[in-house]
Amino acid sequence: MSNLRISEVAALMGVSDDTVRRYIDQGRLTAIQLDSGRKGVEGRELAEFLQHNAEAPEPGITIASSARNRLRGIVTRIVKDTVMAQVEMQAGPFQLVSLMSRDSVDELGLEVGSIAVASVKSTHVVVEVPES
């Protein structure tokens, strides 16, 4: 299972290290001691926290946007059958779902709490610039 440093948790959440420390102090996240002696958070707990607290951004809050096609996030759920698997990830406020072979999940070592990068390729991508 993945154990993450405070700075890694902050980067995945899109907040400051101090915010993560406040969440720990408030009991919203549980701190663990890492091998380095520093505080951290279990990947599985962070995945559950992000999944339960994700809020989609309000439409119209950006003045321009063209999202990159690689999104770093954390695996929140994996459903496997004999051949295929469904992998769900949380990348900031965005939930991503990927269907892949069970072998791919096993070869990548994916489990709930794993850090992964989702690469999105599409033949149809809409880029919008809302009115100010």
Secondary structure by P-SEA (a helix, b strand, c coil): cccccaaaaaaaacccaaaaaaaaaaccbbbbbccccbbbbbaaaaaaaaaacccccccccccbbbbccbbbbbbccccccccbbbbbbbcccbbbbbbbcaaaaaaacccccbbbbbbbbbcbbbbbbccc
